[in-house]
Amino acid sequence: MADCSTFEEGAEMVQAGCDLIASTLSGYVDGPVPNEPDFQLVKRWSDKGWLVVAEGRIRTAQDAHEAIKAGALAVTVGSAITRPDDVTGWFLSAMNKVNESALEGREPQ
């Protein structure tokens, strides 16, 4: 299994004989770290017929579901189960959005 950051790295690892490629490093190289998982990368690799593990910023069951829909064979959940302080922060952020929406009289996003 190879932890990769780009489509090209995944292709190179498949050519080198890796059985599985993972999106582990996507978004952590060359720029600001995005908030969302890289479902597009998972889909691009899966569309090639490669075995893909979705990993990186999978924080909810919905994220895991989306990764499987994008073609992931498996999903690795890290921080969402090993870092309760992060999970608490994510929950607090979501609740703040709900509260802001309620104060403005609109549905939360």
N, C-alpha and C positions, 0 to 999 in steps of 0.2 A: 504494500500500500504506500502511495506517495501523497504527502501533503503538498498541495499546489496553490499558487496564487493567481494564475492566469490560464486561459484556454490553451495557449501554446505550451506552457509547462506541463499541463495534463497530457497533451498530445505527445510530447517528448517522453514522458514517463511510460505511456502506453507502448510506444515504439521500443522503449528500453526493456519492456517485458513486465511491467507492473500489472498485477491483476486488478487492483482497485486504485482509483484516484479520488482524492478528497479535496473539497473546497476550503479546507482549514485555513489557508493563508490568504484567501481572497479578501481584498480590502485592507489588509494589514501591511501592504508594501506600496511605496510610492504614493503617498497622499494621505488625506484625512480618512480615518476609519468610519465607514458608513454605519448607520444604525440597523439596517435591515440585512437579512441573509442574502447571499448572491444566488437567487433562484435561477436567474438567466444563465449563469455559468453552469449550474447543475444541468439545466435543460440542454444547453449546447453540447455538453459532453455526452449526456444520455442519448441525444438524437444521433450521435455517432455510433451508438451501440456499446459504449464503454460502461463498465461497472463503476458507479459513482456513490460515494458517501458524502452526504450533505453535512457540513460542519462549519461552524462559525456564526455566531449571533442567532442561533436557534433558541428562542426564549420562551416560546409558548407551544401548546399543542397545535394551534393553527399554523405556526411556522413549520412544524414537523409535517403536518398534513400537506402544506404547499410544497415542501421539498419532495415528498413522495409523488405528488402530482407532477412535479417537474421531471421526475424520472429517477430520483435517488433510490438506490437499492436499500440503503440504510441511512439513519440519521444519528449523528452524535450530538448529544446535549451535554454541554459542559457547565458553564457558569450558572445556567438556570437551575442546576441541582447541586452545584458545589460551592456556590457563593450566595448564601442567604442575604448578605448585605446588598448585593446587586439586585436580587429579586425584589427586596423591599423598596429599593430606589425606583425600579421600574414600575412597581405597583403605585408608589406615591406619585410619580410623574403622571401616570394614567388617571389617578383620582383627582389630581389638580386640574387636568384638562376637563374632567367631568364637572368639577365644581365651577370652573370658569364658564363653561357652556351653560350651566344652570343659572348662573348669575346674569348671563347675557340673554337668557330665554331661548336658547337654541339647543339642538341635539348635539351630544358630544361626538367628536370625530374619532 
